[in-house]
Amino acid sequence: MANPNTADIRPYLTSTYSDEEITVLCADYFRSTDLEQKLIPRLQYMVDHFR
């Protein structure tokens, strides 16, 4: 199986999961408080920007 790229993953994530679910997923995956505080807003911006 080929490795999926961002163009393949983004439509799946945005059509399958709500903004809140994506935030929870990121918070679960990136547990570090410092990283979480920096990363989640950036990821949310990317999700919003590329919809």
KEVORO-186138 format. One record per atom (N, C-alpha, C, CB): z, x, y; chain; residue in three letters; residue number from 1; atom name. Coordinates in steps of 0.001 Angstrom, whole numbers, padded with zeros to 6 digits. Each point is the difference from the previous one (the first is absolute). Glycine has a CB too. Layout:
<Z = Z X = X Y = Y unit = A code = ala pos = NUM site = CA>
...
This chain:
<Z = 000000 X = 000837 Y = -001165 unit = A code = met pos = 1 site = N>
<Z = 000000 X = -000837 Y = 001165 unit = A code = met pos = 1 site = CA>
<Z = 000000 X = 000894 Y = 001243 unit = A code = met pos = 1 site = C>
<Z = 001213 X = -001853 Y = -001254 unit = A code = met pos = 1 site = CB>
<Z = -002021 X = 001510 Y = 002222 unit = A code = ala pos = 2 site = N>
<Z = -000072 X = 000760 Y = 001247 unit = A code = ala pos = 2 site = CA>
<Z = 001232 X = -000257 Y = 000855 unit = A code = ala pos = 2 site = C>
<Z = -002504 X = -000103 Y = -000074 unit = A code = ala pos = 2 site = CB>
<Z = 002861 X = 001086 Y = 000873 unit = A code = asn pos = 3 site = N>
<Z = 001124 X = -000168 Y = 000921 unit = A code = asn pos = 3 site = CA>
<Z = -000414 X = -000928 Y = 001134 unit = A code = asn pos = 3 site = C>
<Z = 000889 X = 002298 Y = -000577 unit = A code = asn pos = 3 site = CB>
<Z = -000086 X = -003323 Y = 000862 unit = A code = pro pos = 4 site = N>
<Z = -000345 X = -000896 Y = 001107 unit = A code = pro pos = 4 site = CA>
<Z = 000160 X = 000724 Y = 001338 unit = A code = pro pos = 4 site = C>
<Z = 000724 X = -001997 Y = -001372 unit = A code = pro pos = 4 site = CB>
<Z = -001508 X = 001596 Y = 002340 unit = A code = asn pos = 5 site = N>
<Z = 000137 X = 000582 Y = 001334 unit = A code = asn pos = 5 site = CA>
<Z = 000584 X = -001048 Y = 000946 unit = A code = asn pos = 5 site = C>
<Z = -001957 X = 001568 Y = -000417 unit = A code = asn pos = 5 site = CB>
<Z = 002214 X = -001161 Y = 001640 unit = A code = thr pos = 6 site = N>
<Z = 000634 X = -000872 Y = 000983 unit = A code = thr pos = 6 site = CA>
<Z = -000811 X = -001271 Y = 000215 unit = A code = thr pos = 6 site = C>
<Z = 000992 X = 002006 Y = 001109 unit = A code = thr pos = 6 site = CB>
<Z = -002290 X = -001884 Y = -001076 unit = A code = ala pos = 7 site = N>
<Z = -000858 X = -001166 Y = 000212 unit = A code = ala pos = 7 site = CA>
<Z = 000141 X = -001021 Y = -001135 unit = A code = ala pos = 7 site = C>
<Z = -001603 X = 001462 Y = 001264 unit = A code = ala pos = 7 site = CB>
<Z = 001933 X = -001000 Y = -002457 unit = A code = asp pos = 8 site = N>
<Z = 000212 X = -000900 Y = -001134 unit = A code = asp pos = 8 site = CA>
<Z = 001388 X = -000614 Y = 000019 unit = A code = asp pos = 8 site = C>
<Z = -001601 X = 001355 Y = -001325 unit = A code = asp pos = 8 site = CB>
<Z = 002583 X = -000571 Y = 001725 unit = A code = ile pos = 9 site = N>
<Z = 001398 X = -000420 Y = -000065 unit = A code = ile pos = 9 site = CA>
<Z = 000369 X = -000959 Y = 001128 unit = A code = ile pos = 9 site = C>
<Z = 000539 X = 002172 Y = -001085 unit = A code = ile pos = 9 site = CB>
<Z = -000976 X = -001896 Y = 002300 unit = A code = arg pos = 10 site = N>
<Z = 000404 X = -000792 Y = 001167 unit = A code = arg pos = 10 site = CA>
<Z = -000309 X = -001488 Y = -000157 unit = A code = arg pos = 10 site = C>
<Z = -000380 X = 002017 Y = 001397 unit = A code = arg pos = 10 site = CB>
<Z = -000830 X = -002420 Y = -001783 unit = A code = pro pos = 11 site = N>
<Z = -000271 X = -001433 Y = -000140 unit = A code = pro pos = 11 site = CA>
<Z = 000884 X = -000662 Y = -001061 unit = A code = pro pos = 11 site = C>
<Z = -002348 X = 000446 Y = 000713 unit = A code = pro pos = 11 site = CB>
<Z = 002605 X = 000272 Y = -001782 unit = A code = tyr pos = 12 site = N>
<Z = 000880 X = -000536 Y = -001039 unit = A code = tyr pos = 12 site = CA>
<Z = 001406 X = -000238 Y = 000552 unit = A code = tyr pos = 12 site = C>
<Z = -001349 X = 001196 Y = -001757 unit = A code = tyr pos = 12 site = CB>
<Z = 001908 X = -000193 Y = 002426 unit = A code = leu pos = 13 site = N>
<Z = 001358 X = -000129 Y = 000530 unit = A code = leu pos = 13 site = CA>
<Z = 000105 X = -001127 Y = 001024 unit = A code = leu pos = 13 site = C>
<Z = 000338 X = 002441 Y = -000391 unit = A code = leu pos = 13 site = CB>
<Z = -001274 X = -002491 Y = 001322 unit = A code = thr pos = 14 site = N>
<Z = 000090 X = -000985 Y = 001081 unit = A code = thr pos = 14 site = CA>
<Z = -000294 X = -001415 Y = -000468 unit = A code = thr pos = 14 site = C>
<Z = -000655 X = 001782 Y = 001577 unit = A code = thr pos = 14 site = CB>
<Z = -000107 X = -001940 Y = -002644 unit = A code = ser pos = 15 site = N>
<Z = -000280 X = -001355 Y = -000494 unit = A code = ser pos = 15 site = CA>
<Z = 001028 X = -000468 Y = -001020 unit = A code = ser pos = 15 site = C>
<Z = -002414 X = 000415 Y = 000401 unit = A code = ser pos = 15 site = CB>
<Z = 003124 X = 000514 Y = -001012 unit = A code = thr pos = 16 site = N>
<Z = 000946 X = -000340 Y = -001055 unit = A code = thr pos = 16 site = CA>
<Z = 001430 X = -000117 Y = 000493 unit = A code = thr pos = 16 site = C>
<Z = -001494 X = 001139 Y = -001579 unit = A code = thr pos = 16 site = CB>
<Z = 001862 X = -000323 Y = 002556 unit = A code = tyr pos = 17 site = N>
<Z = 001394 X = 000067 Y = 000445 unit = A code = tyr pos = 17 site = CA>
<Z = 000136 X = -000382 Y = 001469 unit = A code = tyr pos = 17 site = C>
<Z = 000425 X = 001785 Y = -001695 unit = A code = tyr pos = 17 site = CB>
<Z = 000699 X = -002414 Y = 002009 unit = A code = ser pos = 18 site = N>
<Z = 000307 X = -000328 Y = 001398 unit = A code = ser pos = 18 site = CA>
<Z = 000484 X = 001254 Y = 000711 unit = A code = ser pos = 18 site = C>
<Z = 000586 X = -002386 Y = -000619 unit = A code = ser pos = 18 site = CB>
<Z = -000513 X = 002316 Y = 001953 unit = A code = asp pos = 19 site = N>
<Z = 000521 X = 001130 Y = 000774 unit = A code = asp pos = 19 site = CA>
<Z = 001408 X = 000366 Y = -000449 unit = A code = asp pos = 19 site = C>
<Z = -001413 X = -000694 Y = 001948 unit = A code = asp pos = 19 site = CB>
<Z = 002230 X = -000317 Y = -002191 unit = A code = glu pos = 20 site = N>
<Z = 001380 X = 000244 Y = -000426 unit = A code = glu pos = 20 site = CA>
<Z = 000044 X = 000685 Y = -001361 unit = A code = glu pos = 20 site = C>
<Z = 000740 X = -002001 Y = 001311 unit = A code = glu pos = 20 site = CB>
<Z = -001599 X = 001570 Y = -002235 unit = A code = glu pos = 21 site = N>
<Z = -000026 X = 000613 Y = -001333 unit = A code = glu pos = 21 site = CA>
<Z = -000443 X = 001459 Y = 000069 unit = A code = glu pos = 21 site = C>
<Z = -000490 X = -002244 Y = -000998 unit = A code = glu pos = 21 site = CB>
<Z = -000463 X = 002551 Y = 001865 unit = A code = ile pos = 22 site = N>
<Z = -000437 X = 001389 Y = 000164 unit = A code = ile pos = 22 site = CA>
<Z = 001131 X = 000842 Y = 000578 unit = A code = ile pos = 22 site = C>
<Z = -002378 X = -000764 Y = 000334 unit = A code = ile pos = 22 site = CB>
<Z = 003105 X = 000203 Y = 000633 unit = A code = thr pos = 23 site = N>
<Z = 001130 X = 000710 Y = 000586 unit = A code = thr pos = 23 site = CA>
<Z = 001068 X = 000277 Y = -001045 unit = A code = thr pos = 23 site = C>
<Z = -000476 X = -001077 Y = 002203 unit = A code = thr pos = 23 site = CB>
<Z = 000775 X = 000088 Y = -003037 unit = A code = val pos = 24 site = N>
<Z = 001001 X = 000176 Y = -001056 unit = A code = val pos = 24 site = CA>
<Z = -000472 X = 001048 Y = -001008 unit = A code = val pos = 24 site = C>
<Z = 000753 X = -002394 Y = 000293 unit = A code = val pos = 24 site = CB>
<Z = -002005 X = 002337 Y = -000659 unit = A code = leu pos = 25 site = N>
<Z = -000553 X = 000988 Y = -000927 unit = A code = leu pos = 25 site = CA>
<Z = 000154 X = 001409 Y = 000566 unit = A code = leu pos = 25 site = C>
<Z = -001638 X = -001710 Y = -000856 unit = A code = leu pos = 25 site = CB>
<Z = 001301 X = 001883 Y = 002118 unit = A code = cys pos = 26 site = N>
<Z = 000125 X = 001322 Y = 000635 unit = A code = cys pos = 26 site = CA>
<Z = 001456 X = 000433 Y = 000070 unit = A code = cys pos = 26 site = C>
<Z = -002066 X = -000449 Y = 001344 unit = A code = cys pos = 26 site = CB>
<Z = 002944 X = -000483 Y = -001015 unit = A code = ala pos = 27 site = N>
<Z = 001429 X = 000324 Y = 000092 unit = A code = ala pos = 27 site = CA>
<Z = 000543 X = 000394 Y = -001370 unit = A code = ala pos = 27 site = C>
<Z = 000254 X = -001592 Y = 001937 unit = A code = ala pos = 27 site = CB>
<Z = -000710 X = 000928 Y = -002988 unit = A code = asp pos = 28 site = N>
<Z = 000442 X = 000347 Y = -001352 unit = A code = asp pos = 28 site = CA>
<Z = -000537 X = 001352 Y = -000435 unit = A code = asp pos = 28 site = C>
<Z = 000101 X = -002421 Y = -000555 unit = A code = asp pos = 28 site = CB>
<Z = -001334 X = 002701 Y = 000923 unit = A code = tyr pos = 29 site = N>
<Z = -000632 X = 001239 Y = -000439 unit = A code = tyr pos = 29 site = CA>
<Z = 000489 X = 001195 Y = 000813 unit = A code = tyr pos = 29 site = C>
<Z = -002005 X = -001312 Y = -000708 unit = A code = tyr pos = 29 site = CB>
<Z = 002155 X = 001122 Y = 002010 unit = A code = phe pos = 30 site = N>
<Z = 000439 X = 001069 Y = 000896 unit = A code = phe pos = 30 site = CA>
<Z = 001441 X = -000275 Y = 000409 unit = A code = phe pos = 30 site = C>
<Z = -002368 X = 000383 Y = 000847 unit = A code = phe pos = 30 site = CB>
<Z = 003305 X = 000017 Y = -001682 unit = A code = arg pos = 31 site = N>
<Z = 001414 X = -000323 Y = 000191 unit = A code = arg pos = 31 site = CA>
<Z = 000675 X = 000740 Y = 001151 unit = A code = arg pos = 31 site = C>
<Z = 000063 X = -000450 Y = -002401 unit = A code = arg pos = 31 site = CB>
<Z = -000513 X = 001615 Y = 002754 unit = A code = ser pos = 32 site = N>
<Z = 000651 X = 000787 Y = 001050 unit = A code = ser pos = 32 site = CA>
<Z = 000027 X = -000792 Y = 001305 unit = A code = ser pos = 32 site = C>
<Z = -000756 X = 002145 Y = -001101 unit = A code = ser pos = 32 site = CB>
<Z = 001952 X = -002307 Y = 001675 unit = A code = thr pos = 33 site = N>
<Z = 000145 X = -000774 Y = 001225 unit = A code = thr pos = 33 site = CA>
<Z = -000854 X = 000569 Y = 001116 unit = A code = thr pos = 33 site = C>
<Z = 002306 X = -000611 Y = -000687 unit = A code = thr pos = 33 site = CB>
<Z = -002282 X = 001930 Y = 000852 unit = A code = asp pos = 34 site = N>
<Z = -000789 X = 000627 Y = 001053 unit = A code = asp pos = 34 site = CA>
<Z = -001486 X = -000242 Y = -000225 unit = A code = asp pos = 34 site = C>
<Z = 001775 X = 001744 Y = 000289 unit = A code = asp pos = 34 site = CB>
<Z = -002223 X = -001528 Y = -001506 unit = A code = leu pos = 35 site = N>
<Z = -001406 X = -000212 Y = -000324 unit = A code = leu pos = 35 site = CA>
<Z = -000363 X = -001468 Y = 000163 unit = A code = leu pos = 35 site = C>
<Z = 000058 X = 001938 Y = -001593 unit = A code = leu pos = 35 site = CB>
<Z = 000814 X = -002804 Y = 001134 unit = A code = glu pos = 36 site = N>
<Z = -000251 X = -001444 Y = 000097 unit = A code = glu pos = 36 site = CA>
<Z = -000164 X = -000422 Y = 001457 unit = A code = glu pos = 36 site = C>
<Z = 001311 X = -000374 Y = -002113 unit = A code = glu pos = 36 site = CB>
<Z = -000451 X = 000863 Y = 002974 unit = A code = gln pos = 37 site = N>
<Z = -000058 X = -000378 Y = 001417 unit = A code = gln pos = 37 site = CA>
<Z = -001288 X = 000475 Y = 000654 unit = A code = gln pos = 37 site = C>
<Z = 002487 X = 000094 Y = 000097 unit = A code = gln pos = 37 site = CB>
<Z = -003010 X = 001019 Y = -000553 unit = A code = lys pos = 38 site = N>
<Z = -001229 X = 000537 Y = 000576 unit = A code = lys pos = 38 site = CA>
<Z = -001252 X = -000568 Y = -000667 unit = A code = lys pos = 38 site = C>
<Z = 001249 X = 002077 Y = 000557 unit = A code = lys pos = 38 site = CB>
<Z = -001175 X = -002271 Y = -001858 unit = A code = leu pos = 39 site = N>
<Z = -001197 X = -000339 Y = -000755 unit = A code = leu pos = 39 site = CA>
<Z = -000349 X = -001480 Y = 000024 unit = A code = leu pos = 39 site = C>
<Z = 000513 X = 001917 Y = -001429 unit = A code = leu pos = 39 site = CB>
<Z = 000456 X = -002783 Y = 001266 unit = A code = ile pos = 40 site = N>
<Z = -000308 X = -001427 Y = -000104 unit = A code = ile pos = 40 site = CA>
<Z = -000711 X = -000533 Y = 001244 unit = A code = ile pos = 40 site = C>
<Z = 001987 X = -000255 Y = -001479 unit = A code = ile pos = 40 site = CB>
<Z = -001533 X = 000574 Y = 002691 unit = A code = pro pos = 41 site = N>
<Z = -000762 X = -000482 Y = 001160 unit = A code = pro pos = 41 site = CA>
<Z = -001433 X = 000523 Y = 000017 unit = A code = pro pos = 41 site = C>
<Z = 002132 X = -000120 Y = 001268 unit = A code = pro pos = 41 site = CB>
<Z = -002322 X = 001354 Y = -001700 unit = A code = arg pos = 42 site = N>
<Z = -001357 X = 000556 Y = -000040 unit = A code = arg pos = 42 site = CA>
<Z = -000850 X = -000705 Y = -001040 unit = A code = arg pos = 42 site = C>
<Z = 000893 X = 002203 Y = 000746 unit = A code = arg pos = 42 site = CB>
<Z = -000325 X = -002446 Y = -001916 unit = A code = leu pos = 43 site = N>
<Z = -000742 X = -000715 Y = -001036 unit = A code = leu pos = 43 site = CA>
<Z = -000319 X = -001423 Y = 000441 unit = A code = leu pos = 43 site = C>
<Z = 001112 X = 001404 Y = -001749 unit = A code = leu pos = 43 site = CB>
<Z = -000166 X = -002066 Y = 002392 unit = A code = gln pos = 44 site = N>
<Z = -000232 X = -001350 Y = 000481 unit = A code = gln pos = 44 site = CA>
<Z = -001117 X = -000010 Y = 001046 unit = A code = gln pos = 44 site = C>
<Z = 002410 X = -000581 Y = -000460 unit = A code = gln pos = 44 site = CB>
<Z = -002416 X = 001571 Y = 001335 unit = A code = tyr pos = 45 site = N>
<Z = -001061 X = 000115 Y = 000987 unit = A code = tyr pos = 45 site = CA>
<Z = -001355 X = 000162 Y = -000694 unit = A code = tyr pos = 45 site = C>
<Z = 001624 X = 001025 Y = 001640 unit = A code = tyr pos = 45 site = CB>
<Z = -001670 X = -000172 Y = -002663 unit = A code = met pos = 46 site = N>
<Z = -001254 X = 000217 Y = -000715 unit = A code = met pos = 46 site = CA>
<Z = -000476 X = -001274 Y = -000677 unit = A code = met pos = 46 site = C>
<Z = 000638 X = 002383 Y = -000354 unit = A code = met pos = 46 site = CB>
<Z = 000275 X = -003111 Y = -000263 unit = A code = val pos = 47 site = N>
<Z = -000367 X = -001264 Y = -000657 unit = A code = val pos = 47 site = CA>
<Z = -000544 X = -000969 Y = 001030 unit = A code = val pos = 47 site = C>
<Z = 001759 X = 000346 Y = -001767 unit = A code = val pos = 47 site = CB>
<Z = -001062 X = -000481 Y = 002903 unit = A code = asp pos = 48 site = N>
<Z = -000427 X = -000929 Y = 001048 unit = A code = asp pos = 48 site = CA>
<Z = -001340 X = 000424 Y = 000614 unit = A code = asp pos = 48 site = C>
<Z = 002414 X = -000515 Y = 000480 unit = A code = asp pos = 48 site = CB>
<Z = -002565 X = 001822 Y = -000263 unit = A code = his pos = 49 site = N>
<Z = -001185 X = 000532 Y = 000661 unit = A code = his pos = 49 site = CA>
<Z = -001259 X = -000150 Y = -000855 unit = A code = his pos = 49 site = C>
<Z = 001473 X = 001608 Y = 001200 unit = A code = his pos = 49 site = CB>
<Z = -001351 X = -001455 Y = -002503 unit = A code = phe pos = 50 site = N>
<Z = -001169 X = 000025 Y = -000870 unit = A code = phe pos = 50 site = CA>
<Z = -000293 X = -001320 Y = -000673 unit = A code = phe pos = 50 site = C>
<Z = 000466 X = 002359 Y = -000362 unit = A code = phe pos = 50 site = CB>
<Z = 000201 X = -003422 Y = 000755 unit = A code = arg pos = 51 site = N>
<Z = -000290 X = -001314 Y = -000594 unit = A code = arg pos = 51 site = CA>
<Z = -001287 X = -000534 Y = 000501 unit = A code = arg pos = 51 site = C>
<Z = 002388 X = -000454 Y = -000215 unit = A code = arg pos = 51 site = CB>
